[in-house]
Amino acid sequence: TTKVTVTVKDENYTYIQFEVNIEIQKRPFITDMNDFFMKVRKAIGHFGAFAVFGVFGAMTWFLWFRGKKLFPIGVVANFGLGFGLSWLTEFIQGYVPGRTSTWSDIWLDFTGFSILAGITTGIIIIWWGIRFLIRFMKNKKKEQIVENKEEKSEN
């Protein structure tokens, strides 16, 4: 507990004086168990489940468009279908007795989907890049070996 006094004075007069009492109280980490369990349920049930969907969605699009020039379209379609799945589950949930459908849950679902789908897509792109560089370097070495053999045979 502390007390703060503020006084504004001039040479002859006291204009304003006020006091503020500040008391800091210790609060427990969890104040409302129902609220705590609701947040855990949303984190695991919404965010976590759709994070798993994001990984499977990215891998599905990767396998479907592997080696094709349409991979960017597959990435966009993956995120579009992720949002559609988020919306659909909340739409259906609105018709279940005792449950409600909210936009915040749609965005929570889609955030979980997007984060893991983005990470998975990034890993796939990096993996493709590394494979491309390895193949490029191997082909470069083969070309150098062939050139060296041709030079030796000419001499």
Disulfide bonds with the S-S distance in Angstrom:
none
